[in-house]
Amino acid sequence: MRRSDFVALVLLGGFLLTGEAQEDRLISGPGSTLTENKCKICHELQHIRRTPLSRGEWADNLRNMKERGTPMDEAEMAIILDYLSAYYGRDPAPPPGPDTLAGGGDPIQKLLNASACLGCHALDKRVVGPSFKEVAAKYAGSPGAGERLATKIRNGGQGAWGIVPMPPNPGLSDVDLKTLVGWVLEQR
């Protein structure tokens, strides 16, 4: 094989891999992680990318998802609607600002929303994964509980609570991870 053929093959392979990797993610922006986690509960992300919709059509889709059982509150629906309208809308508007992600003034709520934890967990009932209270009860009084929970949040996992895997959260800062672990462990 000639060197130029090899270089072309490597470049083509990199292009194809990049295209595949993008198929698994939505366009990065405020609300993208929350949107991915809520929508992937029931369907592939290609469903979102298929056809640009108006803001009203996205709002109808979100109401339909909630009626069919997708666990999300009004604040999360607003974040997802702003995201979908901005990045996958028929008439895209400028992306929403960082204030759109605010969960009121509560820093824990902001962290839970930004990390999309609420896509699978609720305070006191099972959703896709265990409630935060169940997690706190499981780890209560266990030596090294904080470190083990931090590892589970950072790396994800499967099998501890059922067959649905928990996705990893490698983008959480160490400070946010410590805050989140401390809050979860207090929810007994």
C-alpha positions in Angstrom: 0.0 0.0 0.0 1.3 3.4 -0.9 1.8 6.0 1.8 -0.8 8.4 0.3 -3.3 5.5 0.2 -2.6 4.7 3.8 -3.0 8.4 4.9 -6.3 8.6 2.9 -7.6 5.5 4.6 -6.7 6.8 8.1 -8.4 10.1 7.4 -11.5 8.3 6.1 -11.6 6.0 9.1 -11.3 9.0 11.5 -14.1 10.8 9.6 -16.4 7.7 9.9 -15.6 7.3 13.6 -16.4 10.9 14.2 -19.7 10.6 12.4 -20.6 7.5 14.5 -19.7 9.1 17.8 -21.9 12.1 16.9 -24.8 9.8 16.2 -24.9 8.9 19.9 -25.0 12.5 21.2 -27.1 15.6 20.6 -25.6 18.9 19.8 -23.9 20.2 22.9 -25.6 23.1 24.6 -27.5 24.1 27.7 -30.0 21.3 28.4 -28.4 18.7 26.1 -27.5 16.2 28.8 -30.9 16.5 30.4 -32.6 16.1 27.1 -30.5 13.1 26.1 -31.2 11.3 29.4 -34.9 11.9 29.4 -35.5 11.0 25.7 -33.2 7.9 25.8 -35.4 6.3 28.4 -37.7 5.3 25.6 -36.2 5.8 22.2 -33.0 6.5 20.3 -31.7 10.1 19.8 -32.2 9.7 16.0 -35.8 10.3 16.8 -35.0 13.9 17.8 -32.7 14.6 14.8 -35.1 13.2 12.2 -37.2 16.2 11.5 -37.0 19.8 12.9 -40.2 20.8 14.6 -41.7 24.1 15.7 -41.6 25.1 19.4 -45.3 24.2 19.7 -44.7 20.7 18.2 -41.8 20.1 20.6 -44.1 21.2 23.5 -46.8 18.7 22.3 -44.2 15.9 22.1 -43.0 16.7 25.6 -46.5 16.7 27.0 -47.1 13.3 25.3 -43.9 11.9 26.8 -44.9 13.0 30.3 -48.4 11.5 29.8 -46.8 8.2 28.8 -44.7 8.1 32.0 -41.5 9.9 31.3 -40.4 11.2 34.7 -39.9 15.0 34.4 -41.3 18.0 36.1 -42.3 21.4 34.6 -38.9 22.9 35.1 -37.2 20.1 33.3 -39.8 20.3 30.5 -39.0 24.0 30.1 -35.3 23.3 29.9 -35.8 20.5 27.3 -38.2 22.6 25.3 -35.8 25.5 25.2 -33.0 23.2 24.1 -35.0 21.4 21.4 -36.4 24.6 20.0 -33.0 26.2 19.8 -31.0 23.2 18.4 -33.6 21.1 16.6 -36.3 23.6 15.8 -37.7 24.5 12.5 -36.9 28.2 13.2 -33.9 28.0 15.5 -33.4 30.8 18.0 -30.2 31.7 19.7 -29.3 29.0 22.3 -30.7 29.7 25.8 -28.4 31.3 28.3 -27.0 29.6 31.5 -29.9 31.0 33.6 -32.2 28.6 31.7 -30.6 25.7 33.6 -31.3 27.2 37.0 -33.3 25.0 39.3 -34.6 28.0 41.3 -31.9 29.2 43.8 -31.2 25.7 45.0 -27.7 24.6 44.1 -28.5 20.9 44.6 -31.5 21.2 42.2 -29.2 22.9 39.7 -26.6 20.2 40.0 -29.3 17.4 39.7 -30.7 19.1 36.6 -27.4 19.8 34.9 -26.2 16.2 35.6 -29.5 14.7 34.4 -29.8 12.7 37.6 -33.6 13.3 37.7 -34.0 11.5 34.4 -33.7 8.2 36.3 -34.0 9.0 40.0 -36.5 10.8 42.3 -36.3 11.6 46.0 -38.6 9.0 47.4 -39.8 6.7 44.6 -38.2 4.4 42.0 -38.2 5.8 38.4 -35.7 4.0 36.1 -33.3 3.6 39.0 -33.7 3.6 42.8 -34.9 6.7 44.7 -32.3 8.8 46.4 -33.7 7.6 49.8 -33.1 4.0 48.8 -29.5 4.7 47.8 -28.9 6.5 51.1 -30.4 3.6 53.1 -28.3 1.1 51.2 -25.1 3.0 52.0 -26.1 4.1 55.6 -23.4 3.3 58.1 -21.2 1.6 55.6 -17.5 2.4 55.8 -16.2 4.0 52.6 -19.8 4.6 51.4 -19.0 8.1 50.0 -16.1 6.9 48.0 -18.0 3.9 46.6 -21.0 6.1 45.7 -18.7 8.7 44.1 -17.1 5.9 42.0 -20.5 4.7 40.9 -21.7 8.2 39.9 -18.4 9.0 38.1 -18.1 5.6 36.2 -21.6 4.4 36.0 -22.6 0.8 36.6 -25.0 -2.0 36.1 -26.5 -4.8 38.2 -26.7 -3.3 41.7 -30.3 -2.1 41.3 -31.5 -4.1 38.2 -30.7 -4.5 34.6 -30.8 -0.9 33.4 -27.3 0.5 33.4 -26.5 3.9 35.1 -24.5 6.0 32.6 -21.2 7.5 33.7 -20.8 11.2 34.7 -17.2 11.8 33.9 -17.8 15.6 33.4 -18.7 16.2 37.0 -16.1 18.3 38.8 -14.6 16.8 42.0 -16.4 19.5 44.0 -19.8 18.8 42.4 -19.3 15.1 42.8 -18.5 15.5 46.5 -21.6 17.8 46.9 -23.8 15.4 45.1 -22.6 12.3 47.1 -23.0 14.2 50.4 -26.6 15.2 49.5 -27.6 11.7 48.4 -26.2 10.1 51.6 -28.3 12.6 53.7 -31.6 11.6 52.1 -32.4 8.7 54.6 
